[in-house]
Amino acid sequence: HPDILSGVANDQEREMLKGFLIGLVGVQKMDVQAVCLEAILPKIATTAAKPDLDELLTLTKYCQKHLPASSVQGKELWAVNKQMQVLKASSLLFPVEFKPASDWETLQRYVPGTDFLTEDYVSGCTTPSDFRAWRDFLHAAGVKHDPDNGVEVFAMKFAEDKLSTRFVN
């Protein structure tokens, strides 16, 4: 309990108390990865009821910070889109804020039905590796890099759009 360590005078005393609790009393150190895997991921997986939007963002950010992407592989998670709705991760794509290899958001008028993650996930990212870590984590959790049949649908809609401006029925 946090109150146990709140009464200590300094860091040295805190470490002594921790040593006593762990070494002599048998208190176990909290394993952050185990907490994420056993307690948090089940709350944000699509096998559970949809979580509250703010709670979902907070818990997902916590898990992404402490877990490798491989630990969520095959466990689809709930995710938040740009309209601030909680949806299955597999129904969403990476928006431009995630710096994806393919920018489907700019081209979305040619690919109907596309929906994109909120940029709130990457609000604190500054380096390319930060963005890559988020893409890897959320892709493992179900977010798609490209829409289903995206290239084909884009090509058809783009061609139709360009041809309709040149030729009249």
N, C-alpha and C positions, 0 to 999 in steps of 0.2 A: 504494500500500500504506500502511496506517495508520502503520506504523513510520517511514516517511519523515518524517512531520510530528511524530512524538512526541518527537524530539530537539531541537526548537526551544525557545528560552528564553522567548519571549513572542509575543503576537499580531502585533506588527510584523514579527518575524522570520518567523513563519508566513506572513504575507501576501507577504513578499519571496520566500520559497521557492516559494509557489504561483505567483507571477508568473513566476519563472524557469522552473518546470516547464511552465506553460501557454504562456508567450510564446516561450521559446527552445528548449525541448526538444520541444515539440509534444504534450505530454500534454493530453488533452481533458477538459473538465469533465464530470462525470457528470450526465446529464439524467434526473432522477428519473422524469418521466413516461414517457420512452422505456424505462427499466428496467422500470417497471410494465407497460407495454403489450407489450414484447417478451419479458420474462423471467418476470414474475410471473403475469400473467393467464393465459398458457397452462397454468400449473401448477394453477390453481384453476378452470379452465373444465371443464364437464362432458365435453368432448371428450378430457380427460386422465383418467388413473386417479384414483380417490378419494384425495385427500391425507390425511395425518394430521390429526386434529381440531385439535390445538394449532397446527400449522403453518398450517392453513386459516384459523383465526381471526386469527392474526398477519398473514398475507399479505393477507387481505381488508381488515383495518383499515388496513394500509399503503396499499393501492391506493385505498381510499375517501378517505384523507387527501390523496392526491396527484393523483387523477384526477377529472375531472368525470364526472357520471353518464352523459353522452352517449358517453363513450369505451367504456362496457361495454354500451351498447344493442345488443341482438341477440346477445350472447355470454352464454349461460346459464352461471352459476357454481354450484359446489358451495356448500352452506350448512349450518349446524348448527342442529338443532332443539332444543327444550327438553329432550329426552331425551338430548341430547349425541350424536346420530347425524348422520353426514354424508349429506345427501340433495340431490337436485336442487332448486335454488331455486324452480322452478316448482311444487313440491309443498308449498310453505310459505306461510303468511300472516303478517302483522305482529301480534305480541302487544300487549297493553296497554302494555308498557314502551316501545314505539316511538311511543306517542301517535298511533295512526292515526285517521283520520276515522271509520271504522266499527270498532266493538269486537266483532269476531267471536269473540274468545277467551271473553268472558263468555257469549256465546250458543252456544258450541260444542256444548252438549248437544242443541241443536235442529238442528245441521248435522253429521251424522256424517262421520267421515273427515277432519276438519280437523286440521292440524298447524301448529305455530307456531315461528318463529325463537327461538333462545336470546336472552336479554336481554344476554348477554356482549358483543354488538356495540356496545350503547349504554351500557355501564357508566360511561363517562366523560362522557356527555352531560349538559349542564346547561341549555342554552337551546333554545327552540323551533326555531331555525335548525339546531342540531346534529341534532336528531331528524329534521327535514325532509331534511337532507342525507343521512342514513342511509337514510331511506325512499326518496328519489329514486334513490340509488345501487343499493340492493338491488332496487328495482322494475325498474330498467333491466336488472339481471342476472337477472330472472325471477320474483322474489317477487311474489305476487299481493296486491292490495288487498282483493279479495273472492273467496270461493270460487266455483267454477263452479256456476251455478244456485243460488247461496247464498240469494238472497231468496226464491225459489220453495220451496226445500227448507225454509228456516226457517219460512215461512208455514204450510206443510202440517204440519210437526212441532209447531209451536207450537199450531196449532188443534186437532190431535189430542190433544195433552197437556191443553189446557184443557177440551176437550169430554169427555175421559175422566174428569175429576174431577167433572164435573156430571152425567153420564149413565152409567148402568150398563148393560152389554149385556143 
